Amino acid sequence: MKLLIPGPVTTQAAVRAALAVDLAPWDPDTLPLYTGLGTRLRAIAGGRDGTHVTLALPGCGHFVIEAAIRSLLPPGGKLLIPMSGAYGERMEHLARAAGRVPVVLPIPADAPADAAAVAAVLRADPAISHVGLVYSETGTGVVHDPLAIGAAVRACGRRLILDAVSAFGALPLDMEAQPELDAVLFTANKCLEGVPGAAFVVARAERLEAGAGRAESWSFDLADVLAHARRGGTGLARFTPPIQVLNALSVALDLFDAEGGQPARLARYQANLRVLSAGMRGLGLSLCLPEAAQGPIVLNVHAPADPAWDLQAFVAALKRRGFLVSNFYNTPRPSFRIGCIGALTPEDMRAAVAAIGATLDALGIRERAPG
């Protein structure tokens, strides 16, 4: 089964095999795994030893996003969120639930955030200390520009938190070149092509230390995670880490390096996107985003207007042909998502296009323009 979803993704056999190794999290022989992962992930983020640290939390991306909001903003602190889709909405929910004050800047769902608009809101409200930006809006496929937004944030004397959950490992990052960037947040199971269960932050150590005690949650206090990691010498984790998941990620990073790192990973995903985009148009389907706004992580396709269209029936029938896509809508106008990421190639995408075409034919979907 090929997973055409934006995570968890299709993985290579060596990554799955690494899950079958029994390891003791606190065995001294495991220490090189922690320290190695921390160093390698920091390098992918463009961080610098002595300035930036890598920390891990068990769980999904939302866990580490909430931890960053709690650890970097004081209770009642204000977070500006350029809002263009479901994952911006989730950041708003996390901030509000954590007792912080989200300030929403509405962004069209088919366009990147505008740096000038972000700067205007910041100038109008000096109480906003941070901007929370979703690098790749997984709900729509839009990729925002952290360099442009970061420059506006820096010029206004504020700080940036970057949700890179569906971007890290494919889209470029250079934390050293962005001193306003407090934290980059991501997981193992997206563009790094690992498996679910571990979430990470690469952050400026001094910014975490400055927020010691403000998280109002022991589990999500990144300053405490950092202090524990330094005391214990692990350099990465606190409590019981998902050690098999981390072992699988180490293997995934070996494959990442062998492929050529972030530029090569991005090039393969872009090639996947080109095949999918052309293929969907060839089947008479319509894409949700203009080419200029379309990122290489996920492609959203308008649901056909044909009365025979039924998303669940389509997903089930396509699954029988060996490909799985998301079985829910998360855009205002119904669309189905096709992930471009994971251990997949343009050849896999050509096979997926053929399978989608056969599925539409079998279901009698003839009117394929948007509803």
Summary of the structure (lengths in Angstrom):
residues: 371
radius of gyration: 20.7
end to end distance: 29.5
largest distance: 63.6
contacts: 1343
relative contact order: 0.17
helix: 42%
strand: 18%
